Amino acid sequence: MKDILGEIKKGASLLNKTIVLPEGEDKRVVKAASIAAQENLAKVVVLGNEEEIKKANPDVDVSKVIIVDPVTNEKTGVYA
C-alpha cells in the first residue's frame, strides 16, 4: 500500500514554499507551524509577538519557525 501522506509531505518539501500563518496567538497554529518547519515541509512564518508566542508555548520548539511581529516589523507598511 502506498504511503499517501509520505508522498504529500515529500512533494511539499520539494516545492520549498513559504506559508504565513497570521494566528500566532493560537496554540494549535504554533504547534502545527513547529511540526511543518521541523519536517521541512515549508518555510513557516507565524505572525505575532515572539516573546508572547514563546511564553504561551514553552513546550513547542519554534527554532525553525520565523516569527514576525507586524506591530514592530519595518515592512508592515509595505505589505499593508
N, C-alpha and C positions, 0 to 999 in steps of 0.2 A: 504494500500500500504506500502511496506517495505521502511524503510529509508536506502537506499543503502549506501549513504555517511556516515551515522552514523555507520553502520556496518563496513565499511572500516576503519574509524577512531578508532573504538573500537579494531579491530584486530591489527592495527598498534601500538596502545598503549600497548596492551598485549605483543607484541613481544619485546618491550623495546630495540629497535635497536638504533644505532648511525648513524647519517647522517653527512657527512662532505661536506660542500659547499665551493668551492675554490674562488667564485666570491664575496668576501667581499666588493668590491667597487661598486657593482651593487645594487641600492636601492631596486629593486624588490626582489632580493635574500635575503637581510637583512629583509625586511618586511615578506617574506614567512617563513624565519627562526624563526622570532619572533612569528608568528602565530602557527607554528608547535610546538615550545617549550612551548608556553602558553597553548596550548591544550593538552600537554603531549603526542604528537603523536610519539615522538622520542627524544633522546638526540641529540641536534643540535650543531654542531661545524661549525663556519664560519672562514675561513682563511682571515687574513688581519690585518692591524694596528688598534688596538682597539680605540685609540683616533680619528683616521680619520673616522672610521665607525660610532662612536657615534656623531661626529661633523656633518657628512653628513646626518645623520638620527635622528635629535633631537626629532622627533615625534614618533619614534619607540621604544618600550620597549624591550631592549635586555638583561634584567636582568636574564633571564633564558637561554640565548644563551651563549655558550662557544666560546670565540673569541681567536684564536691562531694566533700569528704573526709569519709566517715562517721565517722571516728575523732574529728575535731575539730568537726564541724558541730553547732551548738546544737539542731537539730531532730531529731537521730538518735533520741533517746529517744521523741519523739512518734511517729515513723514505725515504731519497732520493735515 
